[in-house]
Amino acid sequence: MVNIAVLGYGTVGSGVVEVINTNGARINQRIGDELNVKYVLDLRDFPGDPIQDKVVHEFDTIVKDPDVQIVVEVMGGIEPAYTFVKRSLQAGKSVATSNKALVAKHGAELLSIARDHNINFLFEASVGGGIPIIRPLNSSMTADEIEEITGILNGTTNYMMSKMFYEGADYNAVLKEAQDNGFAERNPEADVEGYDACRKIAILSSLISGQQVDFEDIYTEGITKITSEDMMYAKEMGMTIKLLASSRRDGDHLHAIVAPHLLGRDHPLFNVNGVFNAIFVHGNVLGDAMFYGSGAGKLPTASAVVSDVVDEAKHLHRNIMTMWKSEKTELLPIEDTKKRYFVRIGGEADVMKAYLESKFGPIEVVEVEGLEGEFGFTTGVLSEGEYKRIAKEFPTIKGMIRIQE
């Protein structure tokens, strides 16, 4: 029998127990042993729930029990999750977690402890919910040099952007609808400002680079400045706007960014809509691959957590996870990265085009019927530093969106 303890009986924690109860026979077959939830740690009691007999309120009960071989951390946040996970690993217990904040901040250290104890620290559910991406990067693609990972990694913002694009609704209206439907928190800051996606791309960047990428070092923009007018321009160009989290190699550096981007119809992420997530990967040998599915939710996330538990149960005394070093990867400064840009500006195109081209180089003007006193244009390839320097000369610029090629 393989005994596990679940830390936290909230949405994901209860989902983990549900998945094990629902698919227990198949899970046991794949492990070759019986998986048993011995403890559930929570501050609360759950009278009437069959789990109540297993509820404990003190972490020491779990960490000091030699029969517990695997700990599932689904509490969220940094503390006390970090302390509990570290103590579990030091006690020789493998850990599976869905906690992106924990992995992004302390992943290198926790992976190192797991390796030293010949156990595992796995975190498939920390990126992309139910979409398998960590395990493919850790096993299926180890012969490749991963040159780019670009993803729609936040279901809340993708739902909102899809609504704005297809229904012409404005930001505040779709945010309220997302909150009413349970797709956005009452305080949506982590989603709409890009912080959630930033932590996820930091984890993926650390994996593909083999060194720590701190999420604080990644340039991050959210969707709060995207307007219905921006979506009108996107439609006029045959494009759409998505919040992308991207990490790509640029010479000896890694370039990571979270920001809204314009995508053409031929881009593999163009048709990823609603609360779905997708992750595009380019390897130097493999070429292109894409992973698509439910990026959040109780059961998809719990399914990914339990898949890690199964892996750990099959490898109780063998470390299987690729680790990354604690030394930081040097990210290419945002000012040195190069892209094309779409710019909205107040004024008349026929009056301003020549002067704009004298500064930005060749541009393509975009005009939308019904939008008076402004127009848009796309630039050639410029560095961010060049764009910002030139843009200062045009005080009527209303906004800029990067173009993803």
Stockholm file with secondary structure:
# STOCKHOLM 1.0

chainA/1-405         MVNIAVLGYGTVGSGVVEVINTNGARINQRIGDELNVKYVLDLRDFPGDPIQDKVVHEFDTIVKDPDVQIVVEVMGGIEPAYTFVKRSLQAGKSVATSNKALVAKHGAELLSIARDHNINFLFEASVGGGIPIIRPLNSSMTADEIEEITGILNGTTNYMMSKMFYEGADYNAVLKEAQDNGFAERNPEADVEGYDACRKIAILSSLISGQQVDFEDIYTEGITKITSEDMMYAKEMGMTIKLLASSRRDGDHLHAIVAPHLLGRDHPLFNVNGVFNAIFVHGNVLGDAMFYGSGAGKLPTASAVVSDVVDEAKHLHRNIMTMWKSEKTELLPIEDTKKRYFVRIGGEADVMKAYLESKFGPIEVVEVEGLEGEFGFTTGVLSEGEYKRIAKEFPTIKGMIRIQE
#=GR chainA/1-405 SS CEEEEEECCSHHHHHHHHHHHHSHHHHHHHHTSCEEEEEEECSSCCTTSGGGGGEESCHHHHHTCTTEEEEEECCCSSTTHHHHHHHHHHTTCEEEECCHHHHHHHHHHHHHHHHHTTCCEECGGGTTTTSCCHHIIIIITTTSCEEEEEEECCHHHHHHHHHHHHHCCCHHHHHHHHHHTTSSCSSCHHHHTSHHHHHHHHHHHHHHHSEECCGGGSEECCSTTCCHHHHHHHHHTTEEEEEEEEEEEETTEEEEEEEEEEEETTSTTTTCCTTEEEEEEEETTTEEEEEEEECSSHHHHHHHHHHHHHHHHHTTTSCCCCCCEEEECCBCCGGGCEEEEEEEEESCHHHHHHHHHHHHCSCEEECCTTCCSEEEEECCSEEHHHHHHHHTTCTTEEEEEEEEC
#=GC SS_cons         CEEEEEECCSHHHHHHHHHHHHSHHHHHHHHTSCEEEEEEECSSCCTTSGGGGGEESCHHHHHTCTTEEEEEECCCSSTTHHHHHHHHHHTTCEEEECCHHHHHHHHHHHHHHHHHTTCCEECGGGTTTTSCCHHIIIIITTTSCEEEEEEECCHHHHHHHHHHHHHCCCHHHHHHHHHHTTSSCSSCHHHHTSHHHHHHHHHHHHHHHSEECCGGGSEECCSTTCCHHHHHHHHHTTEEEEEEEEEEEETTEEEEEEEEEEEETTSTTTTCCTTEEEEEEEETTTEEEEEEEECSSHHHHHHHHHHHHHHHHHTTTSCCCCCCEEEECCBCCGGGCEEEEEEEEESCHHHHHHHHHHHHCSCEEECCTTCCSEEEEECCSEEHHHHHHHHTTCTTEEEEEEEEC
//
